[in-house]
């Protein structure tokens, strides 16, 4: 496999299940850890719902469900996506709708680098394929205004065998905007290298992490003009788990230490000035950092203990016990976060946390499936 596919898989590895044995149902896992009084939002509050995709091992299908936070079970399958057996599925909700955009493996190929397609999925409708050639295991980016972007590529020529095992294929990579209605694509950024990864969006610009022979950087790209500004000209090529602090105008991510390959770091970069600040260092490569709504940092410093929240008023510490907890989505009102709890030999378990109080609630999911959290969604299907 080319490095583009390998790096994409590595970037998503913290979210992958550790085996083929399903985790216990949320009743014995989540409910012993989530007090009954906290299992659901207040009765007079608007329902909080999360769109999830359930992929069943060994099958070519993934189903869409709208799960009530704190509910007893996931809602019924509202749509079924067909793909290759055991495909990797990643998804996001289009804000203020029940529309989900998802990537899934569709092209049978020995080289999986660009074997995924992007789909539009809506309740009670057949999923619509929008484009192919999408980077394997990549997640689409959907802006607050509903614009959709994906990472795509075309494989370059294989390097000739010359005994240099470190020589890797260089690909033609693009960041494309995709029209949700027609599937028409427009390249907003081009890069020749190993990886062009959508790290987020801020101030009308896309934040893109790029890896090429001999270099790795982070750039800001205006999707309308193509203007590119280099934010971090040189970082080790192992960055992942990006999130953006909108209020502070900063990017937070996990990377590898510049000198010690056994040490992993959490860095913060000012999106205006490029100033970099080191927040944490650890021997663990599963830190999965994420900016907390209202300020603070959530990450897993020790997989034996689970998620920790620092710098925030809420107290969160290992809500589901040992494992890595990776935040997947923040509700539009910043009141809730949705996360996946991963542990060896078990499927990920989704759960939610009230941002202000740190109270934990279950996100029910179909048993025996790998779950992808697409994000918080509306209570009514789009008209």
N, C-alpha and C positions, 0 to 999 in steps of 0.2 A: 504494500500500500504506500502511496506517496505520503509525504509529510503533511500535506494539507489535511488529508483524512485522519492521519494519526494524531495531529495536534487538536483537531476538532473533537475527536474521541476523548483525548486526555483532558480537554477543557471541560467536558461533560462528565468525566469519570466519577466525580463525587456524587452525582445524582443517579448513577447506575445501580441496579440491584446487585447484591453480592452472590446470588445463586439462584437456583430454580425452585427452591422450596418456599412457598408463600409464607409471609409473616402471619402470626396469629391475627384473627379478626380484631377489629379495633376494640371490641368489648373487653378482651383480656389485656390488650396492650394499652390503648388510650384511655379507656374508661376507669381503670384502676388509678390512672395518673391524673385524670381530669375529674374533679369533684362534680357530682350531679348538678349542683346549683350553678356550675359554670358551663355546663355542657351546651347551653343554648343562649342566644341573645335574649334580652328582656322581651317579655311578651308584647309590649306596646311598641317595640322598635320595628323598623322595616326589616324584612327578612334579608339575611346576608347569605349570598349564594356564590358558589365557586364552580366554574366549569372545569371538569376533569376528563381526561381521556384514558381509557383502560385498555391495555394491550395484553392479549392472552398468549402466553408462551406456546410456541409451536404452531401458531395459527396465523393466517394472513389477514387479521381483522383487528380493528380498534374501535371502541364504542365511545360516544360522547354522552356524558351525564352532567346534570346540573345538581350539585350536592349542597344541601342546606347546612350551613355551619352549625354544629351542635345537634344535627339531626340523627335519627336512629339508623337510617340507611340511605344509600345513594339513590337518586332518582332513577327512573327507567332509562334504558338506552334510547337516545333521541335521534341518533344517526350512526351509521356504520361505515367506517373507512376501510377500504381494501388496499393491501400493500403486500410486499414480500413477507414470507414467514419470518417471525421474530424481528420485525423491523424496529428501528429506533425511531420513536415519535417524540417530537417537541412541538409546543404550541403556545399561542398567546390569544387572549381575548381582544377583540376590537372594542375600544372603550364605548360604554353606554349601549351595548348591544349584547345579544347572545351569539353573535358570529365569532367563530374561532378560526384562526389561520394556523395550519399545522404542516410540519415537514415530516415525511415518512419515506423509507426506502422503497423504491418502485422499480428500479432498473437492475435486473440480475447481471452481475458483473463481478469478476474477480477483484477488480480495483473498485472499492466502494467510495472513493474520494468525492465523486459528484453524482452519486446514484439516487439522490432523493428528489422528491417533487414537493411543491407547495400546493396545499389544498385549502379551499374555503369550505367550512363545515357549519351548517345551520341545523337547528332542530327540525325534525320531520321533513327533511329534504336530502336528496342524494348529494354527497360531497362533490365538489367541482375542482378538478385539477386546473391550477392556474399556470404553472410553469415547471419545467424540469431542470436538470443540471445543477441542482441545489447541493451545497456542501453537506456531506453525510453528518448526521447527529447535530446539525446546527439548528438554532432556534430563530424563527423570524423575529424581527423587531417591528413593533407597532407603536407609533408615536401617540401622544395624547390627543392629537388631532385626527387620528385614524389612518395615517399614511403607513404603508406596509413596505418593509425592505427585507431583502434576503441576501445571503452570500452565495455566489455561484462561481463556476469555474469550468475551464476546459483544460484537460491534461496536456502538459507539454511533452516533448520528446524524452524518452527514457535515456538517461546518461549512459554512454558506452561503458562496458565493463573494463575497468582498468586497475582493479585490485583495491581501489579506494572505497572502503565500505561506508565512509561518511558522506559520499557524494549522493545527493538526492535530486529527485526530479523537480524542475521548476515549472510552475503552471501559470496560465493566464487567468487571473482572478478578477471578479467584478463584484461591486455592491450594486444591486438593482432595486429600483422601486417597482412595485407590482400593482397594477390596477385591479382592485378587488372585483370589479364588475366584468371586465373583459379578459384579464390575465395578461394584458399587454405589459411588457417590461421596458424599462429605461435604465441604462447604466449611469449611475451617478458618480462612480469612482472605479478606477482600474488600477490593478497592481500586479506585478510580475514577481512571483515568489512562492512561498509555501502556504501562507495563510493570510486571509483578510477577514477579520472577525468583528461582528457588530457588537460593540461593547455598551452602546446606549445612545441616547439623544439628549441634547441640552442646548437651549437657546437657539433653536432652529437649525442646529448642526448635528451631524452624526459623529459619534465617537467610534473610531475604528482602530483596532489593534492589528498590526501588520508584522509578518515575519518573512524575511527574505534571506538569501545566502549572506551570511556575515552580519546580519542586522535584525533588530526588532525595534519597533517604535509604536507610538500612539499618535494619531492625527485627528484633527477635526475637519469635517468635510461639509460644505454647504450643498445640500442635495439639489438645489435649484440652479446654482451657478457652477458647481464643481470646484469652487475655490477650496484649497487645502491648506491648513495651518498645522505645522508640526508642534505637538504638545510635549511629547517626551521623545527626544531624538534617539535615545539608546537605552534599552532596558534588556535584561536577560529574557530569552525567548521561551519563557514558561509561565506567562501571565494567564490568569483565568478568574472566574467568579467576580465579574465587574458589576458595580452598582453606582448610581449617581445620587449625590446629595444635592437636590435641586436648590434648596434654600441657600446653601453655602457655595454652590457652584464648584463642586469637587467630585472627582472620580476616585473610588476606592476599589482595590483589587488585591488578589493574592499573587505573589510572584516568588521567584527563587532568589536567594541571597546572591549578591554580586560576586562574592569570593568563596563562600562555603556552600558547596552543592548539597550538603545535608541539612541546611537551614532554609526554612520558608518564611516569608515575610508578608505583612499586610501594609501596603503603601497607600497614601492619599495624595492625589495630585490636584492642585488648584487649576480649574479649567480655564481661568483667565490668564494666569501668569506662568503656569507650568511648574510652579514650585512643588517639590515633592517632600512629603513628611512620612517618616516611618512610624507606624502605629503599633505593630506587634512583630515579634520574631518567635519562631517555634520549630521544633523538630518534626512536627506533624505536617503532612502535605494535604490534609483534609480540613483546612481552616474554614473554608466556605464563608468568607466575610460578606456582610451586607449592611448597607446604611439603614439605620432604624428611623422610622417616621418621627419627625420632631427632634432628631438629633440622637447620637449614640451609635454604637456599633454592635451588631450581633455576629457571633462567629463560634466555631467549635475549637477551643484551644486544646482539648484532650478528648479523643473519641471514646474514651472510657467513661466520660461524664456528660457529653452532649452539649447543647447550646448554652452560651453565656451572653448576656447583654451587659455592656459597659457604657457609661456616659449618658444614661437615660434615667428618667424617674422610675420607670417600671423595673421590677425585679424579675428576671428570667434566668433560671439555672437548671439545665438538664431536664426539661419538661417531660420528655419520654425516655429518660435514662441514657444508657450508653449508646453511642452511635454518632453519626454526623448529621446535623440538622442544617439543611440548605433552604434559605428563603427563596420562594418562587415568584411571589406576587405581593403587591400592596394594594389595598382597596382604593378606589378613586378619592374617597374622603380621608384617606390615611388613617382610618380607625382600626383596621385589621391588617395582619400579614398572614400569608399562607406559606407553609413550609413542608418539606419532605424529610422524614426521619429515615435514615438508611443505616443498616447494620448488616454484618456478614450473614450470608446464607438466608436472607430474607428479602422480600419485596419492600420497597419504600412505603412508608405509612404517612399519608397527608394529615396535617393538623393546622389549626389556626391559633393566632395569639392576638388578643386585644392590645393594641399598641400602647395605650395610655396606662393600663393597669397591669399588663403582663399576664392576665388571665388566659387560660388555655381552653380551647374547645376542639372537639373532634370534627374532622371532615370525613364523612362516611364514603367508602369506596367499595366497588365490587370486589369480592374475595377472589384470590387466585390470579390477579392481574398486576402487571406493571402499570403504575399510575403516573401520568404527566399532568401537572397542574397548569392549566392555561391561564387562569386568573379569575378575578371577581367579576361577576356578571349581573345583569339586570334581572328582575323578577318576572319580566314578561318578554316573550319572544318578539323580535322586531316585526313590524307590520309590513 
